[in-house]
Amino acid sequence: MDSSNRSRFQFEPRAWLTARLQRWAQARQGDDTTPLTLVQRRIYIVPTKSGIGAAALLLAMLLAGMNYGNSLALFLCFTLCGVTLVSMHDCHRTLAGLKLLRAEVDHAFAGQTGELQLYFENTDTRLRDSLSVKCAPCEPVGFHLRPAEIKSVCLKFKAGKRGRQRIDRLRLLGTAPLGLFRAWAWIHLPLDAIIYPSPAGNRALPQRSGEPRSGRRSVRNIGEEEWAWLRNFQDSDPPRSVAWKAYARGAPLMVAHYDAPAGLQRSLNFAALPGGSTEQKLSQLTKWVLECERLGEKYALELPDASLPAGHGLSHRRACLESLAQFGL
């Protein structure tokens, strides 16, 4: 048996036991909804490695004090045992009563990093320290909550393949005040992130309908295109594109965007892409959608199972990307 098989066999029992415990916890608690307040019955607590070491030292101190009849050693041992028990109670209280107001997951592109925003509230009058939260595809993030504080905690997760990515379970962990015990709670929220296809491809944008086929874009004139919206000025923008009238009225530097007149729009057609796999075509269409949004142009999306009329803006961009993400799934 090679090393890879041995390592896989070695860790299978632990993974199986962990999965069984997590399924038991979810069946015991059920699915959660926000806002959620953690109650005592759903908080679990075990000693940490430091706690186990401290217990071994206390046991040795107890045996030594009893063996030599040293009352000072016994007094110190019992005092430290009391401190340990109080720290266990305090560690459990760190999570009890903590409130999760809401959870929001941002959509992401395949292979990139997405964000999960959690909003916690400390309704108690004491500090909740040494807290951390993590989910299966996320790295743990530590935080603390002052009395009556509401805090946003951002988790970053790795986006997988396009489609829907479920974030099933969150683990909220606390080790305050001495790090001798670890208290945690499982939170099961129905969080779905829509993973868009990764934008890729080197094909040029399709020509706009009604545009000359010479490949040259006509010079933009105010009379030929209609004003659509304003965005913040960037260093790369030419001065002639600045909305100087708005700036003269006290507004910050803004750049005017213009829509092409009716009939001048781009059609992003899946069937018109020659060759390549389905994923390559979806990646090219995703790149075109982002490019059209950057240029402020109207565009329509044509897929074998869906058709979106021409438009632009955040809602249209999101609708197109969601259609691309769920195509064929």
C-alpha positions in Angstrom: 0.0 0.0 0.0 1.5 3.3 -1.0 1.7 6.4 1.2 -1.3 8.1 -0.4 -3.6 5.1 0.2 -2.3 4.8 3.8 -2.9 8.5 4.5 -6.4 8.3 3.1 -7.2 5.2 5.1 -5.8 6.8 8.2 -8.0 9.9 8.0 -11.3 8.2 6.9 -12.5 7.2 10.4 -12.0 10.7 11.7 -13.8 12.3 8.8 -16.6 9.7 9.1 -17.0 10.5 12.8 -17.0 14.2 12.2 -19.6 13.9 9.5 -21.8 11.8 11.8 -21.5 14.3 14.6 -22.4 17.2 12.3 -25.4 15.3 10.9 -26.5 14.6 14.5 -26.2 18.2 15.5 -28.2 19.4 12.5 -30.9 16.9 13.2 -31.0 18.0 16.8 -31.1 21.7 16.1 -32.8 21.8 12.7 -32.3 24.5 10.1 -31.7 28.1 11.3 -33.1 31.4 10.2 -32.0 34.9 11.0 -32.2 36.7 13.3 -30.8 33.9 15.5 -30.0 33.9 19.2 -27.7 31.2 20.5 -29.2 29.3 23.5 -27.3 27.2 26.0 -28.6 23.8 24.7 -26.9 24.2 21.4 -23.5 25.2 22.7 -20.9 22.5 23.1 -17.7 22.7 25.2 -14.5 20.6 25.5 -11.1 21.3 27.0 -8.3 22.4 24.7 -4.8 20.9 24.7 -3.8 23.6 27.2 -6.8 22.6 29.4 -5.8 19.0 29.3 -2.3 19.9 30.3 -3.6 22.1 33.1 -5.7 19.3 34.4 -2.7 16.9 34.4 -0.7 19.5 36.4 -3.5 19.9 38.9 -3.8 16.2 39.4 -0.1 15.9 40.0 -0.3 18.8 42.5 -3.1 17.1 44.3 -1.3 13.8 44.6 1.9 15.6 45.7 0.0 17.6 48.3 -1.8 14.5 49.7 1.4 12.5 49.7 3.4 15.0 51.7 0.5 16.4 53.7 1.2 19.9 52.5 -1.8 22.0 53.1 -0.5 25.0 51.2 -0.1 22.8 48.1 -3.6 21.5 48.5 -5.0 25.0 49.0 -3.3 26.2 45.8 -4.5 23.1 43.9 -8.2 23.7 45.0 -7.9 27.4 44.3 -6.7 26.7 40.7 -9.4 24.1 40.3 -11.9 26.7 41.2 -10.4 29.2 38.7 -10.5 26.5 36.0 -14.2 25.8 36.7 -15.1 29.5 36.6 -13.2 29.8 33.3 -15.2 26.9 31.9 -18.5 28.6 32.9 -17.2 31.9 31.4 -16.2 30.3 28.2 -19.7 28.9 27.8 -21.3 32.2 28.5 -19.2 33.9 25.8 -21.5 32.3 23.2 -24.7 32.1 25.2 -27.1 34.8 24.1 -25.0 36.0 21.1 -27.2 37.2 18.3 -26.7 36.7 14.6 -28.8 39.4 12.9 -28.3 38.4 9.2 -26.0 36.7 6.8 -25.4 37.7 3.2 -23.3 35.9 0.6 -21.9 37.7 -2.5 -21.8 36.0 -5.9 -18.4 35.3 -7.3 -16.6 34.2 -10.5 -15.4 30.6 -10.7 -11.9 30.2 -9.3 -11.9 33.6 -7.6 -12.7 34.6 -4.0 -16.2 35.4 -2.7 -17.3 37.1 0.5 -19.8 36.1 3.2 -20.9 38.9 5.5 -22.2 38.0 9.0 -23.7 40.6 11.3 -23.5 39.9 15.0 -25.0 41.8 18.0 -23.8 41.6 21.6 -26.9 42.3 23.7 -25.0 41.7 26.9 -23.2 44.2 29.1 -19.9 42.4 29.0 -17.2 41.9 26.4 -17.3 38.8 24.3 -13.6 38.2 23.4 -11.6 35.5 21.5 -14.4 34.7 19.1 -13.9 33.2 15.7 -16.2 32.0 12.9 -15.6 29.7 9.9 -17.4 27.7 7.3 -16.2 24.7 5.2 -14.8 26.7 2.3 -13.6 29.6 4.5 -10.6 30.3 6.7 -11.5 31.2 10.3 -11.9 34.9 11.1 -11.4 36.1 14.7 -13.3 39.0 16.2 -14.6 40.4 19.5 -17.8 42.3 20.5 -17.9 45.1 23.0 -21.1 45.6 25.1 -24.2 46.5 22.9 -22.0 46.4 19.8 -23.1 45.3 16.3 -20.3 44.2 14.1 -19.9 42.9 10.5 -17.6 39.9 10.0 -16.4 39.1 6.5 -15.5 35.6 5.5 -13.7 34.9 2.2 -14.4 31.6 0.5 -13.0 30.0 -2.7 -15.5 29.8 -5.4 -15.7 26.4 -7.1 -17.3 25.5 -10.4 -20.0 27.6 -11.9 -23.5 27.1 -10.7 -24.8 27.2 -7.1 -22.4 26.7 -4.2 -24.1 25.9 -0.9 -22.5 27.0 2.4 -24.2 24.6 4.7 -22.7 25.1 8.1 -21.0 27.8 10.1 -19.0 27.1 13.2 -18.9 29.9 15.9 -16.0 29.3 18.4 -15.0 30.9 21.6 -11.9 30.2 23.8 -12.1 33.1 26.4 -11.1 33.8 29.0 -8.0 31.6 29.6 -7.9 29.3 26.5 -8.4 26.2 28.7 -11.8 25.3 27.1 -13.2 25.6 23.6 -16.9 26.3 23.2 -18.6 26.2 19.8 -22.0 26.2 18.2 -23.1 25.0 14.7 -25.3 27.3 12.6 -27.1 25.9 9.7 -28.3 28.6 7.3 -29.5 28.1 3.7 -26.8 30.2 2.1 -26.3 29.8 -1.7 -23.7 31.6 -3.7 -24.1 31.8 -7.5 -20.8 31.1 -9.1 -20.5 32.9 -12.5 -18.3 31.5 -15.3 -14.7 32.7 -15.2 -14.4 35.6 -17.7 -11.9 34.5 -20.4 -11.5 34.6 -24.2 -9.8 36.8 -26.8 -12.6 37.3 -29.3 -13.6 40.9 -30.1 -17.1 42.1 -29.2 -19.8 41.4 -31.8 -20.7 44.4 -34.0 -23.6 46.5 -32.9 -26.8 46.1 -35.0 -27.0 48.9 -37.5 -23.3 49.7 -37.2 -21.1 49.9 -40.3 -19.1 46.8 -40.9 -15.9 48.7 -41.5 -15.0 47.9 -37.9 -14.4 51.6 -37.0 -16.6 53.1 -34.3 -18.0 56.4 -35.1 -17.1 59.4 -33.0 -19.5 59.8 -30.1 -21.6 63.0 -30.4 -24.1 64.1 -27.9 -26.7 64.5 -30.6 -26.2 60.9 -31.8 -26.4 59.1 -28.5 -28.6 59.6 -25.5 -27.3 60.5 -22.0 -27.8 57.6 -19.6 -26.0 57.9 -16.3 -23.0 59.3 -14.4 -20.2 57.6 -12.7 -17.2 58.7 -10.6 -14.3 60.2 -12.5 -11.2 58.1 -12.9 -7.6 59.2 -13.8 -7.8 57.4 -17.1 -10.9 59.4 -18.3 -10.4 62.2 -20.8 -11.3 65.7 -19.5 -13.9 66.2 -22.3 -16.0 63.4 -20.9 -16.5 65.1 -17.5 -19.9 66.5 -16.7 -18.7 70.0 -16.1 -22.2 71.5 -15.6 -22.8 69.1 -12.7 -19.3 70.0 -11.3 -20.1 73.7 -11.5 -23.2 73.1 -9.4 -21.0 71.7 -6.6 -21.1 68.0 -7.5 -17.9 65.9 -7.5 -16.1 65.1 -10.8 -18.4 62.8 -12.7 -18.2 61.2 -16.2 -21.2 61.1 -18.4 -22.2 57.8 -20.1 -24.3 57.7 -23.2 -26.5 54.9 -24.6 -26.5 54.0 -28.2 -29.8 55.0 -29.9 -32.5 52.4 -30.5 -31.3 49.8 -32.9 -27.6 50.1 -32.0 -27.0 47.3 -29.5 -24.8 44.2 -29.3 -26.2 40.7 -29.4 -24.1 38.2 -27.4 -25.1 34.9 -29.0 -24.0 31.5 -27.7 -24.8 29.8 -31.0 -22.7 32.3 -33.0 -19.5 31.4 -31.2 -17.6 28.9 -33.4 -15.8 25.9 -31.9 -14.7 25.4 -28.3 -16.3 23.7 -25.4 -19.5 24.9 -23.7 -17.4 26.3 -20.7 -15.2 28.2 -23.1 -18.2 29.8 -24.8 -19.7 30.7 -21.4 -16.4 32.3 -20.3 -16.3 34.3 -23.5 -19.9 35.5 -23.1 -19.1 36.4 -19.5 -16.2 38.5 -20.6 -18.3 40.2 -23.2 -21.0 41.1 -20.6 -18.4 42.7 -18.4 -16.9 44.6 -21.4 -20.3 45.9 -22.5 -21.0 47.1 -19.0 -17.6 48.8 -18.8 -18.4 50.6 -22.1 -21.9 51.5 -21.0 -23.5 49.8 -24.1 -26.7 48.0 -24.4 -26.5 44.3 -25.1 -28.8 41.3 -25.4 -27.9 37.7 -24.4 -29.0 34.7 -26.5 -28.6 31.2 -25.0 -30.2 28.0 -26.3 -32.4 27.8 -23.2 -32.9 31.5 -22.4 -33.0 34.9 -24.1 -32.6 38.3 -22.4 -33.6 41.5 -24.2 -31.2 44.3 -24.6 -30.3 46.5 -21.6 -27.5 47.5 -19.3 -27.0 48.3 -15.7 -26.4 46.3 -12.5 -29.7 44.4 -12.6 -29.3 43.5 -16.3 -25.6 42.5 -15.7 -26.7 40.3 -12.8 -29.5 38.6 -14.8 -27.1 37.8 -17.6 -24.4 36.4 -15.4 -26.9 34.3 -13.5 -28.2 32.9 -16.7 -24.7 32.0 -17.8 -23.9 30.5 -14.4 -26.9 28.2 -14.5 -26.9 27.3 -18.2 -27.2 23.5 -18.7 -27.5 22.8 -14.9 
